[in-house]
Amino acid sequence: MDSNTSLNRSLSTVYAALWANLSFGCVGFILNATVCLIISTHTALRQPFNYLILNLSFSDLLVSCAVMLNGLLDYFSATLYVSHRIAGILCHVNIAFAVVSFPGACLTLLAMSIERYQAVAVVRLRKLQLSTVRKIIMTIWLLAIMTAIIPIIYATLDPQYPYECSIGRIDHFQLLILSLVVFVITCLLPTGIMLIVYAIIIYKLTHEMTVVQPISSLIVSQREKNMRRSILPILCISIFSAISSAPYIILSYYTAVNQYYDPSFRAPFVLKYYQLWVWTATFFILTPILNPLLYNLASSKFREVLHSVICCCHCCLIIKTTTGTTSTKPIQLETYKSSTVQLPLSPSPSLVRNQLAITTPVDTLSLIQQSSDGL
């Protein structure tokens, strides 16, 4: 009886986790895919800063995929829908999405903070080119992939419930140190520099009273416009992403380090601090959902294009519903033509004048066309 009750509870927990992960993952995937589609298909948004937003949205898209895959992985493992080998492969893919996305997001947020600092605090700044931004994005993802190589190799799936997919025990001390150093360089260090840069920006905006004119630089002429349109939305995105994503990744690396000394460290640690683990995972899931909502405040052009796309979709739905409810009987237009004699291919001018005098406007247009063809 106790075994059946525990089995039912475990299955109910698995189903609840499945629907929660699928719901949050699908919403985040749709929102970030919409952001990527809008920025990549509209030429008005192909600017350096919007490309950085596109890159951040793509990293959130990977997080959404990892969330959905994690829910499916729990369900497959609990119901034995797939073999443990296939589930292990899915676990490696899940860790790849999760671990690659975090350094990509941190480095992108660092690039965005530096770009905002240059736009606000530097006089006579040379405009950032799209080619430079593309090189920065390529460098970001190369570093992100390098960070994720070791965790992907040592990703493991627990053979027993709750079938947790996590970074397993890294049995080589050199690889463990290398993984930690790369994680600090690509994740923690960019986050710290980003917070320092935004602190300097806020200090300049709140304590400096002089504003440089936009003719001599790229600085926005009004301090209120800077605070409202440029700095505050990006600051909210950066701080929320760092606070919500970092704890879960740090806990994962913390357990990986302790597993080197004690291979059985993870299971008791997760059970002891289960609520902490759940809350950090929840905030990690919410990141790709709330970030696209903040993009509207970060870019005015993106906001305008998004509004036009929504209005266009709304108008299409209205037209579709209207045409579906109204009658589809075609309207017959009656054309009145006078009975006239067919003109030759090369009519004489007198014949044309006589014919024009007795025809309606519809025939006039046709006769003029025939005359011009004949001549």
Buried (B, 14 or more C-beta within 10 A) or exposed (E): EEEEEEEEEBBEBBBEBBEBBBBBBEBBBBBBBBBBEBBEEBEEBEBBBBBBBBBBBBBBBBBBBBBBBBBBBBBBBBEEEBEEEEBBEBBBBBBBBBBBBBBBBBBBBBBBBBBBBBBBBEEEBEEBEEEEBEEBBEEBBEBBBBBBBBBBBBBBBBEEBBBBBBBBBBEEEEBBEBBBEBBBBBBBBBBBBBBEBBEBBBEBBEEEEEEBEEEEBBBBEEBEEBBEBBBBBBBBBBBBBBEBBBBBBBBBBEBBBBBBEEEEBBEEBBEEEEEEBEEBBEBBBBBBBBBBEBBBBBBEBBBEBBEEBEEEEEEEEEEEEEEEEEEEEEEEEEEEEEEBEEBEEEBEEEEBEBBEEEBEEEBEEBBEEBBEEEE
